[in-house]
Amino acid sequence: MTLIQVSNLKKSFGTNEVLKQISFSMDKNEVIAMIGPSGSGKSTLLRSLINLEQIDGGSIQIDNEYLVKDGIYVKADDIKRVTGKMGMVFQHFNLFPHLTVKQNLEMAPKLLNIQAAQEIENHAKDLLEKVGLTEKSGSYPSSLSGGQKQRVAIARALMLNPDILLFDEPTSALDPELTGEVLKVMKDLAEESMTMIVVTHEMGFAREVADRVVFMDGGEIVETNNPQEFFSNPQHDRTKLFLQKNLK
């Protein structure tokens, strides 16, 4: 079942064409690792899917519903419903510093009034257990390590039960020793068949966890393949050069 369908996506910042006629699709329960050099358009593409960036042309469908069709966005209520099927985890956590971990998780569902208070509390408790942070429920973000903050951010993204999780370089702001604990949570989600797009520099994660690797460069999808073929037998010179530089 196709969950995401992107056709001929275009996006420019001034004269800088960041996305050039991007097209791809993604199935339910699939994990895509999106890799490529800085400035290749990966994060812009991800942010476009959840309407944090507005595209200049093309179409985006999420679960057979248009977010934008031929450059024309759907109505505000429909945008809200379509983007509500996705959760996003950012590079820099974006936790509210004045709220405890538990309050960070509970804020969005309480504002949206989608569950009873006790259900929200129970869900938050379950998710903190899932990411290994039960004991940090009453802590404030300032007392957490970077890895713990990112695990809280993942739990928060899961609070609204999204069909799709988007990760924008979730480990790039972390010290290397903290990266593993975040990648483990993401790997566990993949094993639970969560549909995920992960923009990442972690080649090991792309190789081990992804169903498909998408390589972007210069605002284009240069190559896409399953990890085994992608890493062992890259087809394009740009891909080969990137892998030579980034595989140690």
Secondary structure as the mmCIF struct_conf table of DSSP 4:
data_model
#
loop_
_struct_conf.conf_type_id
_struct_conf.id
_struct_conf.beg_label_comp_id
_struct_conf.beg_label_asym_id
_struct_conf.beg_label_seq_id
_struct_conf.end_label_comp_id
_struct_conf.end_label_asym_id
_struct_conf.end_label_seq_id
STRN STRN1 THR A 2 PHE A 13
TURN_TY1_P TURN_TY1_P1 GLY A 14 THR A 15
STRN STRN2 ASN A 16 ASP A 27
TURN_TY1_P TURN_TY1_P2 LYS A 28 ASN A 29
STRN STRN3 VAL A 31 ILE A 35
TURN_TY1_P TURN_TY1_P3 SER A 38 GLY A 39
BEND BEND1 SER A 40 GLY A 41
HELX_RH_AL_P HELX_RH_AL_P1 LYS A 42 LEU A 49
TURN_TY1_P TURN_TY1_P4 ILE A 50 ASN A 51
BEND BEND2 LEU A 52 GLU A 53
BEND BEND3 ASP A 56 ASP A 56
STRN STRN4 GLY A 57 ILE A 62
TURN_TY1_P TURN_TY1_P5 ASP A 63 ASN A 64
STRN STRN5 GLU A 65 LYS A 69
TURN_TY1_P TURN_TY1_P6 ASP A 70 GLY A 71
STRN STRN6 ILE A 72 TYR A 73
HELX_RH_AL_P HELX_RH_AL_P2 ALA A 76 THR A 83
TURN_TY1_P TURN_TY1_P7 GLY A 84 LYS A 85
STRN STRN7 MET A 86 VAL A 89
TURN_TY1_P TURN_TY1_P8 GLN A 91 HIS A 92
TURN_TY1_P TURN_TY1_P9 PRO A 97 HIS A 98
BEND BEND4 LEU A 99 LEU A 99
HELX_RH_AL_P HELX_RH_AL_P3 VAL A 101 LEU A 112
TURN_TY1_P TURN_TY1_P10 ASN A 113 ASN A 113
BEND BEND5 GLN A 115 GLN A 115
HELX_RH_AL_P HELX_RH_AL_P4 ALA A 117 LYS A 130
TURN_TY1_P TURN_TY1_P11 VAL A 131 GLY A 132
HELX_RH_3T_P HELX_RH_3T_P1 THR A 134 LYS A 136
TURN_TY1_P TURN_TY1_P12 SER A 137 GLY A 138
HELX_RH_3T_P HELX_RH_3T_P2 PRO A 141 SER A 143
BEND BEND6 LEU A 144 LEU A 144
HELX_RH_AL_P HELX_RH_AL_P5 GLY A 146 LEU A 158
TURN_TY1_P TURN_TY1_P13 MET A 159 LEU A 160
BEND BEND7 ASP A 163 ASP A 163
STRN STRN8 ILE A 164 ASP A 168
BEND BEND8 GLU A 169 GLU A 169
TURN_TY1_P TURN_TY1_P14 PRO A 170 ALA A 173
BEND BEND9 LEU A 174 LEU A 174
HELX_RH_AL_P HELX_RH_AL_P6 PRO A 176 GLU A 191
TURN_TY1_P TURN_TY1_P15 GLU A 192 SER A 193
STRN STRN9 THR A 195 VAL A 199
BEND BEND10 HIS A 201 HIS A 201
HELX_RH_AL_P HELX_RH_AL_P7 MET A 203 GLU A 208
TURN_TY1_P TURN_TY1_P16 VAL A 209 VAL A 209
BEND BEND11 ASP A 211 ASP A 211
STRN STRN10 ARG A 212 ASP A 217
TURN_TY1_P TURN_TY1_P17 GLY A 218 GLY A 219
STRN STRN11 GLU A 220 ASN A 225
HELX_RH_AL_P HELX_RH_AL_P8 PRO A 227 SER A 232
BEND BEND12 ASN A 233 ASN A 233
BEND BEND13 HIS A 236 HIS A 236
HELX_RH_AL_P HELX_RH_AL_P9 ASP A 237 ASN A 246
#
